[in-house]
Amino acid sequence: MSKKKWLGLVVYAVIALFAATSCGGDDESSGTTTGAAASTAIPGLGATLNEIKQKARSEGMVNLVIWAGYADKSWAKTFTQQTGCKVVTKDGASSDDMVDLMGTGAYDGVSASGDATLRLIARGDVAPVNYDLTPNYANVFEGLKNKSYNTVDGVGYGVPHGRGPNLLVFRKDKLPAGTDSWAPVWDGSQAGKLSIYDNPIYIADAAVYLKATKPDLGIENPYALDQEQFDAAVDLLKKQRPQIAKYWDGTTYATQVTTFKSGETTVGTTWPYQTNLMAAEKPPLPVSSLKPKEGTTGWSDTWMIAKNAKHPNCMYLWLDYIISPQANAKVAEYFGEAPSNSKACDVTKDKNHCTTYHATDESWWKDVYYWDTPTADCGDDRGEACKTYEDWKAAWTEIKG
Amino acid sequence: MRRLSSFFARHPRGRLAALLAAPVGWLVAVYLGSLVLLLLAAFWETEPFTNDVVRDWNLDNFRQILEQDVYRAVALRTIAMAGLVTLADAVLAFPIAYYMARVARPRTREILVVAVLMPLWASYLVKAFAWNAMLGEDGFIGWFLEPFGLGPPGDRVGLWLTFTYFWLPFMILPVYAGLERIPASLLEASGDLGARSLRTFWKVTLPLAFPAVVAGSIFTFSLTLGDFILPTLIAKEQFIGTVIYSDRSANLPVAAAFAMVPIIVMTVYLVVARRLGAFRAL
């Protein structure tokens, strides 16, 4: 065969391959349904809890996308012993990352935050949950059920995992005692020493600060920013950019512990998880963490099951297990968040955990703005004037420079 | 079985096809195919809310990359870094390779080859974190520079040092091979004609070894251009790799469009390298 013919064959092969895969993709998207029409049925899922338990034995594993620390051995092992399902996990770096990973179809479930849940539902990646098969759901705080981020048209997707705030963390020996404001992160007083979460959603943190310090902008919801508010937030972030020593995210969170240890960073935003890690260092790091007076961003997470889960029975057992009082208490203490199961408060190791983390104190959560996906619709009388998440992403690339 | 073997005996082309089917299939379907698919995404867009890729053909992603200054700045920064790393590696690698090829005795040469290859046995991440620690606030390099009144190196210098270390073996080996291939008779002829050793080096050795340096530079340049792990760990400035990495989940089509930049740069680089004879030196 001549060289030209070979080349022709190669080109045809590539075109054929593309055609084949793109057809497959189209089939998938046309087959998806969203909203109320969606059913809780998943191919291969047992009809009763007993049947699920039996089938889970033969599945033998469950494949999860998680926020770091959500499936530690200390409770995942118990799950495996009880059900015969091995727990395999993948840390998501951010909500974007988690949505992306769930899109691959390789995972059975995910611990999704509020800025991922609705996207997953709209994409048709996750299935509604049949709460008859998750008995522990009955004890979940009513305040976490039927929320806009886990329920669409009255259909519930997933089980609430728990909630927590993004905290201000600072070195006690480098910042004045009694620091209770985000100001050091924004005013330049700790230039070159900041440790910041690396994701477009962090723009909301700037908005929270502006909401408190620049009331003229009229920011109400830090995820519904119109042009003027958005510009102000981006401006603030651009000023902050040169003061940042290190970024961190859901896969590089451990480096935050290191930089606070070495003093390379002295103040920043963090999850309670890292503050637990910092406290577990020997000797414990001289850091303090709190919800500043301006309020903060936070999350309310939901365990969701993939519509085409390969191990649906193990996943259902996990959905129920992770919100059982014992497991929910363990994960809440390990990560440092408020549990979702009201009975979990009785079995935490630290008896004051639920009080410390304000599990039942709704007023404390008033100025914690749970992660949400920004959309054009502001949700108020401004109408479609708000910046979409696409704008947030483009701005974030620009902010980082 | 016998029929099969007699078929192949009678059809040498069939033999060749059967032999090459697996590697060519792999290269075309798995490697090129997925690459083409990814690059096609550059002409698509994402649904603003769900982040889903929508197969709607347009050039908006390229427009965004050309119009938003940040992409140009990142591209230029990365290319400059790749160039500087290549330069540093060439300067460092040449004497080592020269010693290995022309001075060292066979036994020493063997030990040196192993020593050059040794860092490649260690995990990439272990080395990356080691450098991260060395470059840090109270790291070794800062400690070493302190008596000279210097602080720990900044992000850019730190990253440059790390890249230079990481890709050095990829420069040493081709240059070593290139230098070894230069026939001793040419150097002797140069000497016989009255050239001193320095002149011989400039007029004979260096020109003959240059294609090998260019060959090595293909590795150092392209590896720096595409890496995203070291920049994430060591610098906070964005590089081509880190932008693609973060856009990959946030906005795949823009990431795909931006991925065209290193492809174009490398294509140009390879064409020039070929002109300089680098492919014959490989």
Chai-1 contact restraints between the chains, C-beta under 6 A:
chainA,res_idxA,chainB,res_idxB,connection_type,confidence,min_distance_angstrom,max_distance_angstrom,comment,restraint_id
A,V10,B,V28,contact,1.0,0.0,6.0,A-B,restraint_1
A,A13,B,V28,contact,1.0,0.0,6.0,A-B,restraint_2
A,V14,B,G33,contact,1.0,0.0,6.0,A-B,restraint_3
A,V14,B,V36,contact,1.0,0.0,6.0,A-B,restraint_4
A,L17,B,A29,contact,1.0,0.0,6.0,A-B,restraint_5
A,L17,B,G33,contact,1.0,0.0,6.0,A-B,restraint_6
A,D96,B,S249,contact,1.0,0.0,6.0,A-B,restraint_7
A,D96,B,A250,contact,1.0,0.0,6.0,A-B,restraint_8
A,D97,B,S249,contact,1.0,0.0,6.0,A-B,restraint_9
A,V99,B,N51,contact,1.0,0.0,6.0,A-B,restraint_10
A,D100,B,S249,contact,1.0,0.0,6.0,A-B,restraint_11
A,R119,B,T50,contact,1.0,0.0,6.0,A-B,restraint_12
A,R119,B,N51,contact,1.0,0.0,6.0,A-B,restraint_13
A,A122,B,T50,contact,1.0,0.0,6.0,A-B,restraint_14
A,R123,B,T50,contact,1.0,0.0,6.0,A-B,restraint_15
A,R123,B,D52,contact,1.0,0.0,6.0,A-B,restraint_16
A,Y247,B,K236,contact,1.0,0.0,6.0,A-B,restraint_17
A,S262,B,G136,contact,1.0,0.0,6.0,A-B,restraint_18
A,S262,B,E137,contact,1.0,0.0,6.0,A-B,restraint_19
A,S262,B,D138,contact,1.0,0.0,6.0,A-B,restraint_20
A,G263,B,E137,contact,1.0,0.0,6.0,A-B,restraint_21
A,E264,B,E137,contact,1.0,0.0,6.0,A-B,restraint_22
A,T375,B,F49,contact,1.0,0.0,6.0,A-B,restraint_23
A,T388,B,P48,contact,1.0,0.0,6.0,A-B,restraint_24
A,E390,B,P48,contact,1.0,0.0,6.0,A-B,restraint_25
A,K393,B,A250,contact,1.0,0.0,6.0,A-B,restraint_26
A,K393,B,N251,contact,1.0,0.0,6.0,A-B,restraint_27
A,T397,B,V70,contact,1.0,0.0,6.0,A-B,restraint_28
A,E398,B,V70,contact,1.0,0.0,6.0,A-B,restraint_29
A,K400,B,Q238,contact,1.0,0.0,6.0,A-B,restraint_30
A,G401,B,V70,contact,1.0,0.0,6.0,A-B,restraint_31
